[in-house]
Amino acid sequence: MEGKTLARVGAIIFVSVAITATAIEMTRKEERPAVRPTPVLEEAPDPLREGQRRCQQMGEAAARDGECLRIWAETRDRFLGSRTAPRRADEGR
């Protein structure tokens, strides 16, 4: 066999193997892993957060509202970590 003929036979074999591998890969079905929905945990309602939202909706009037001033003070104390025990928004009503 000449070198040219040998190269042609090698190329034909290579192309045949490539086409066969492609056909096998295309017909193979990929199994997807079962997807489980992640549970959604609902947080308990926080009276302080509800008070903050109410004060936010009040706008400028909240600056004159005693309850909003108390809520903001408690929020500030929680954020800064004051030494006194914070009162909850639902206490004192």
Secondary structure by P-SEA (a helix, b strand, c coil): ccaaaaaaaaaaaaaaaaaaaaaaaaabbbbcccccccbbbbccccaaaaaaaaaaaacccccccaaaaaaaaaaaaaaaccccccccccccc
